[in-house]
Amino acid sequence: MATTEKPEATPAMTRRPKRGVPEGLWRRCPGCQGMIYRQEAEKRLGVCPECDYHWYVSAQQRICQLLDDGTFEEWEAHLEPTDPLQFADKKPYAERLKDEQARTGLRDAAVTGTGMIRARRVAFGVTDSAFIMGSMGSVVGEKLARLVERATQQQLPLIIVSGSGGGARMHEGILSLMQMAKVSAALARYDQAGGLYISVLTNPTMGGVAASFALLGDLVIAEPKALIGFAGPRTIKATIGTELPKGFQTSEFLLEHGFIDRIVRRQDLKSEIARVIDYCGK
Ligand SMILES: [Zn+2]
């Protein structure tokens, strides 16, 4: 496949211009546009103290926020993505993978394992939207399928936190699409075995992730104001040529229309998950 990328120009062009504030001390909130003292927001688990907007948090931060200190044990950490189609868009997929790995410190967009939530053992998975928009390629699908299988064997409650704006990873073509069926089938077997699956949707949860494991939870919880849907609002608007309802595809809209079960603020998430596990007797 012919490639036309300009390697020298790309990294500098995608970096945002600085706004004259020391990097890291203050941060502009995507919700209220206010300059927020970063430490203040971090104390609140990455929630804006002014407008309650839930900022992006990494997979690693999620693990720290939700699991008891030092209890997380990673599974399948060795799985590495490959480039079966020799795919290239703005740059070759193989190169993109290396760049994303260097930038995020992740091997791919999902981290899975086991740990304790307020002293209850769980199987835990999280997708990180920083890695190719958290999209589900072969590695994400395989890690999640194995997580579900282990949860089935070990009779553990299953918690998956989704942060995937990319859905299925088009760089892997059909191999990424089949992950939707694979993980869903594993979840069906888990369900038949009597497992409890709590799915936590965060901003954003879209495409093939929303259309498979993320919305198959026995309980589907979302963080406030998360964007959740299949095609994005801009795509839908451009396709059907109509104004979309106010708040379309937000957690609040979806709760009102019965698509999700609950909205839980990030500060309450850990306690609420522990409470659900107890309530369901798992
Ligand atoms: Zn804010």
Boltz pocket constraint, residues with backbone or C-beta under 6 A from the ligand:
constraints:
  - pocket:
      binder: B
      contacts: [[A, 29], [A, 30], [A, 31], [A, 32], [A, 33], [A, 34], [A, 48], [A, 49], [A, 50], [A, 51], [A, 52], [A, 53]]
      max_distance: 6.0
